[in-house]
C-alpha cells in the first residue's frame, strides 16, 4: 500500500520531470546547432 502524495510532492515531481525534459531538448538542440555550424564552416573552405 503506497502512501498518498501531497500536492507539493506531486508538483515537485512534475516540475523536475519538466526540467529534465527541457535539459534533454536543449542539449539535443545545441548538438544539432554545433553540427550545422561545423558543416557550414568546413563546407565553405
C-alpha positions in Angstrom: 0.0 0.0 0.0 1.6 3.3 -1.2 1.0 6.5 0.7 -0.7 9.4 -0.9 1.5 12.2 -2.3 0.8 15.7 -1.0 0.1 18.3 -3.7 3.6 19.8 -3.1 5.3 16.5 -3.6 3.3 15.8 -6.7 4.0 19.2 -8.1 7.8 18.9 -7.4 7.7 15.6 -9.4 6.0 17.3 -12.4 8.5 20.2 -12.2 11.6 18.0 -12.0 10.3 16.0 -14.9 9.7 19.1 -16.9 13.2 20.4 -16.1 14.8 17.1 -17.3 12.7 17.3 -20.5 13.9 20.8 -21.2 17.5 19.9 -20.5 17.3 17.0 -22.9 15.7 19.1 -25.6 18.2 22.0 -25.2 21.2 19.6 -25.2 19.9 18.0 -28.4 19.3 21.4 -30.0 22.8 22.5 -29.0 24.4 19.4 -30.6 22.4 19.9 -33.8 23.4 23.6 -33.9 27.1 22.7 -33.4 26.8 20.1 -36.2 25.3 22.7 -38.5 27.9 25.3 -37.7 30.6 22.7 -38.2 29.2 21.8 -41.7 28.8 25.4 -42.7 32.3 26.4 -41.6 34.1 23.5 -43.2 32.0 23.2 -46.4 32.9 26.9 -47.3 36.6 26.2 -47.4 
